Amino acid sequence: MFTKQDPMRRVVYSLVPLFLWSVYLFGWRVVALTAFVALLGILTEYVGERQKNKKVTEAALVTSALFALSLPPAVPFWVAGVGIIFAILFGKEAYGGFGRNVYNPAITGRTFAYISFPLMMQTTWMLPTSFGTLGVNRLIPGNTIYEAIFMLVLVSIAFLVITRTQGKLKSAFITASIAILITVAFYVTMAYSFPFVKGHGNGLSEVDVVAMATPIEVFRGLAVQNNWHQTVSLFGIPIQLDQNNPLALFFGIRVGAMGEGSIFLIILAAIYLLWTKTANWRPMLWTFLSALVFTAIFYFTGLMDSRFPLFAATRLHSDLSAQIIDILSFLMAGSLIYAAVFMSTDPVTSPRKAWSMFAYGTVIGGVTIVIRVFAGFPEGVSFAILAANTFASIFDEILPGGKKKGKKKIVPAAEGAAS
C-alpha cells in the first residue's frame, strides 16, 4: 500500500517524542485524534492515487502527523476530518500528487479548518499535565469518549471497505455508505436514548471555558481581563499558566495545540533532522532569526504596547534581562518554532538557493510577527508559510546564489523532510 520513503520515516520518528509528551499533557484524546487523522489522510491519498495506479506515499503519514499535532486537543473529530481531507485532496492531489504541490499540505489543511471553523479551532483547549484529566472544553457537544469511538469506527469502516475493494471504488463507496449510515443511525439512537451518551464528559464550568487563555492571549492581558487564574502541577511542581513562565513555555506546560508547545523536544527533533540530513538548516534558522528581529524592533519601539500591554510595563520599568525574557517567551508562544522546524523545511514547497532560503525564512518569520502584532488573528504562522510558499519559486528565479538546482525528480523515495 505504501511507497517506502526513508526521509519521511525519519520525520515521523522525530515527531514521536512530541506525540508522547502530548499524551502525557492531554491524555487519550491525543491518541484517538491522531489515529483518526492518520486513517483519514491515508484513505484520502489512497483514493486519489488509486486512479493513477500508484501507491500511497509515506509522506501522507508526515502530513497527517504534522496536521494532527497542530490541532487543539479537544477539537471535534469532524473538524479534524474536514481539515485533513482538504489537506491531502486540495493541498497535494489537486496538483498531481507528491512532489508537485505548491503549498505545504499540512498547513493548507490547518488554515482551511482555522478559517472555516474559527470558534472550534480557538476555544477547544485543554489544561495540560496529568494525562488530560484536568478538563475538556465543554463547548464540544456530547461526551468526548463516545464521540471518539464513533468517529474512529466510522473512518475504520470506510478505510477497510475502500482499501479492500482493490480499486472498485463505485461498489466500495456504496458498501461504505451503507455501513456508515448504519453506524450513524446506531449512534444517534444511543445518543437520544441514554443520558450518559449525550452528557458532557468533563468537569469544567462554562466560565472556565471562556477564560481559558493561550500564551499569546495571556500576553495580551486577556487572562487578567477574564480573571483567569489556573495552576497545574508538573511532577509535583505547581505552575501558574496565567503567568507565562518561560520554563513552562519551554516545556510545553501551556494551553495550546497538541504538539506545538514542547520547545525542548522540537529542538531535539531539529538536531536529529539536521544530523540525518533530512532537513536543511537555512529555512529553520532564517525563520527564527527574522521573527526574533521583527519582535525586537516592535518591542523596543513600543509598537507592541497597545496590543500587548504586559510588554509595555516590562519595557518601561524593567532591566534588559527581563526584556529579553519577554521577547524569547513571545517567540516560544504559539506555533512559530514548530513550523520553523517541520514546515519551513519542506523540500517540495521551499526554494533551493541559499539566498532564496534567506528570503523565504524572512517572509515566514516576519509575516508571522506582523500578523501577531497588527492583525486580528492570534497567530499568523500558517498564513506566513502559505505566503512564502507562493513566492518560493520566484525567489529562486530572481535571487543570486549560484546555479539553481533542477527540480527534483518525482521519485518519492528520493525526497526528504516534511510534506
N, C-alpha and C positions, 0 to 999 in steps of 0.2 A: 504493500500500500504506500510506503514511503520511499522517497529517493534519499539515499544516505548523504548527509551533509555534515561533515565533522566540525566545521566552524560554527554551524548553528547549534550543534550539540554543546559546544563549549560555552556558548552564550546561555543556553538553558542551565548548564552546570553552574554558571556564575550567579544565576538567579535563585538557585535552590536555598542558599543561606537566607536571602531576603524573604523567601516564602516561609521558611521555618520560623524565622523571627516574627513574621506577621501572624503565624498561627498562635505563637505564644501571646502576642499582644491582643489579638481579636478573636481567637478561638476557631471553632469548627466551620464557621461561615466562610473563612478564607479557603479552606479545602474544598468545600462544596461549590463555591463560586468559581474557583479556578478550574475545577473539573468540568463544570458546566460550560464555561467559556472555551476550554480546550476541545471538548467534544463537538461543540457547535462550529468552532473555527475550522477544525479538520474536516467536518462534514461539508461545510460550505465550499472549501477548496476542492474537496473530492468531487462534488457535483460539477464545479467549473472545469476541472482538469480532465474529468472522465470524458467529456465531449471531444477532447483533443487526444484521447487515448494516452494520457500521461498520468504519472503518479503524483500523489501529494508530496510537496517538498517539506522537509523538516523545518523550513522557515515558518510554516504555519504554526508550529509549536512555539517559536520565538514570539511571533506576533500575538498569539493568544496569551502567552505568559506575561509579556510586557503590558498588554491591554488590561488583563485581569488585575495585575498588581498596581495599576494606575487608578483603580476604581475605589470609591468609598466602600468600606467593608459591609455596610448594611444596604447597599443599593439593591433595588428589586431585581430579581433574576431576569425578568423580561427586558428591562432596560439594558442590562449587560448583553443579553442575546441580540437585541437590535444593533447594538454597537459593534459587536464582533462580526456579525453578518455583513454590515456595511463596510467594516474594515477590510475583510477579505474580498468581498464582491466588487466594491467600487474603489477600494484602495489598491487592489492588486489585479484581480481577474479582468476587470474592465480594460486594463491596459495591455492585456495579453499574458498575464501570469508573472511568475517570479523573474526578477531582473529587469522588467520593463516598466515598472511603476514609477511614477514621477514623485509621488508623495509617500511618506512613511505610513504604512498601513495601520499600525497600532495607534499612531497619533490621529490619523484620519478618522478611525472609528471612535476614539475618545472625544474628539472635537465634535463629531456629529451627535453623540449622545449628550454632550455637555450643552450644546446649543438647543437640541430638541427637547431635552428633559432637564432644564436647569434646576428646578426645585429638588428633584430626586437626586441630582448629582451634587448638590451643595448642602443638603440637610441630612443625608443618610450616614452620619458619622457614628462611631462607637468610641467609648472611652478605652484607652489602652491598658494593657497588662492583665494578668490573671486569666489568660485564655478567653478573653472576651466576656467574662462573667459580670462585668460592671454595668452592662446595659446595652440595648439596641434601640435605635431611634424609633419612636412609636408612630412616626408618620407612615411607616410601612404597614399596609393593611394585612390583617391576618397574622397567624402565628408563623414566625420565620422558619421554624423547623419543618413545618408542613409545606410551606412554600418551596423550600429547598428540595425536599423529597419529590414533590410533584414535578418541578421543573427538570430535575435530573432524570426522573423516569421518562418524562416526555421526550427529552432530547436523546436519551438512550434508545428508546423505541425507534425514533426516526433514524438514528445512526445505524442501528443493526439492520433495519429493513432496507434502507437505501444502499448500504455498502454490500449487502449480501445478494443483491439482485444483479450484480456484475454489469451495470450499465443499462439495465432495463428500467429506465427512470420512470416511464409512464406507469407501469404496474407498481413500481416501488412507491411512488407518490400516492397512488390510490390506497395501497395497503397501509402506508404510514399514516395517511389522513384518517382512515377508519380507526386505527389503533389509537391515534391521538384524540380523536373525538370521544372514544370510549373512556380514555383516561381523564379527559376534561369533565365528562359527564359524571364520572365517579367522584372526582374531587369536588365538584360543585354540590353534588348530593351530600357528601360528607360535611362540607362547609356549612350548609344550611340545616343539617340535621343534628350536628353535635357541637355544642358551645365551645368545647375545648379546642376545636379545629379553627374556629373563626375568631377566637380571643387573641388578645395581644400576648406575646411571649416574652415580656421583659418587665423590668421594674422601674423604668424611668417615667417621670411625670412629663406632661406637656411643657412645663416650664423648663425642665432640664433640656428638652429637645431644642427649644427656641434659643436657649442661651449657650448651647454647646458651640465653642468657637475654635476655629483652626488657628495655627500660629500667626498667619498674616492678619486674621481678624483681631487677634489679641493685640498685635502691634498697632492696629487702627483704633484701639480703645473700645471695641465692641463688648469685650468681656466686662469692662468696667461699667459701660452703659447698661448692660443687662444684669449687672450684679451677679456675675457668674464666677463662682469660686469652686474649683474642683481639685481635690488632692487624690492621687493614686499612689500605689506602692509598688516599687520595683525591687524585688528581693529584700523586702522589708524596709526599704528606704522610702520615706514619703516624698512625693514630688508634686508641686503645685503647677497644674497645667496652665493656669491663667497668668503665670509669670514668665513663660518662655525661657526657662533656664537653658543656657547654651549647651550644657552637658546633656540635658533631657532631649533637646533637639538633635544633638549629635547621635544619640542612641535611639531615636525614633519614638520617644515617650511623649506623644502628642496626638492631637485629634487630626486625622488626615487620611489620605489614601493608604491602601494596604502596604505597598512596598516602597513608597517614595521617601519615607522618613528615616529609615535606618542608614544614616550617612556613613557610619563606620563600615557597614557591610557593602555599601555601594563603592566606597573607596577600595576595599579589598577586591571587589569584583573588577574594578578598573585595572588594578595591578595585575590580576590574573589574565584579563583580556589582552593587555599590552604585552605581558610576558609570553603568552602563547601566540602573539602576532595575529590575534583575531580582530583587533580594532586598532585604529590609527589614533595616536595621542593628540594630534593637532586640533581636531574639532573639539575634543574634550577640554583641552587647555584654553583655547581661544574663547569658547563659550563661557567658561567660568571667569576668566580674566576680564572679558568685556562686561559681564554682569557686575563684577567687582568694581570696575572703573565707573560704570554708569551709576551704581549705587553710591559710591563715594562722592561723585560730583553732585548728585541730587541731595545727598545727606548734608554735606558741608556747605552747600549754597542755600540751604533752607527750603528747597523746592519740595521736599517731602513733608514739611511741617504741617500743612493743612490736612494732608491725608493720613499722616502718622504722628499724631500729637505726642505720643510717648517718646519718639525720637527727638522731637524738638526740645523736650525737657532735658534729655541727656546731653544733647549737643550744646545747650546753653549753660548748663550748670554742672557738668562733669568733666573729668580729665580725658586725655586721649585714649587711655586703655579702655575706658567704658564706652567710648565712641566706636572703637574698633570692634568690641564685643557686639555692639548694636549692629554694625554692618555685617559681620560674619553670621550672626544669628538670623538676620534678614535673608542672607543667601541660603542658609540651611532650611529656612521655612519654604513651604511649597515643594514643587517637583523639579526645580531647576537642576540640581545635581544629578538626580535620577535620569532626567532627559539628556543631560550633557554626556553621561557615560554610555547610556544604552540607545538613545535615539539619534543624537547628532553624528554618531559613528557609523550609521547605516551606509554601507558602500554603494548601494544602488541609488540612493536619493541625495547623496552628498557629492561635492566636487572632488577632483583628483589632483589638482595642482596645489602646491604648498601655500601660495598667496591666496588662492581661491578658498582654501580651508580657513585661512585667517579671516577673510571677509565673511565667509559662511558662519563661523563661530561668533563673529562680532554681531551679525544680524540676530542670531538666536539669543545671545546674552543681552544685547542692547534692547531689542524689542520686548523681551520678557520683562525687563525692569521698567521700561516706559509704560507698558500696559499696567503693571502693578501700581505704579505711582499715579498715573494720569487717567487711566480708563476706568470704566465701571466694573470690569471683571476683577475678581480677587486674584486670579493667576493668569499669566499670559504666555507660558512656555509652549503650549500647544499651537497657538496662533503664530508664535515666533518660528517654530520649526517648519510649519507649513509655508510661511513666507520665505524662509531660507531655502526650502526645497524648490520653490518656484524659480529662484534665481541661481540655483546651483550650476546648471549648465552654462548660463550666461557668464558667471564668474570665470569658468574655465576658458571661455572664448576671449574675454577681454582683458584678463589679468595676466601678468607675466609669471614665470615660474618654470621655464624650461618647456620642452616639447610635451604637449598634453598626451597622456597615455590614452590609448584607444579604449573604447567601451569594452568592458569585459564580455567575453562570450557567455551566452546564457546557458551555462552548464552548472546546474545547481551545486554539485559537489565542490566546485572551484570557488564559490562565493564565500564571503566572510562577513561576520558581525550580524547585528540585528536587522531584521527586515520589517 
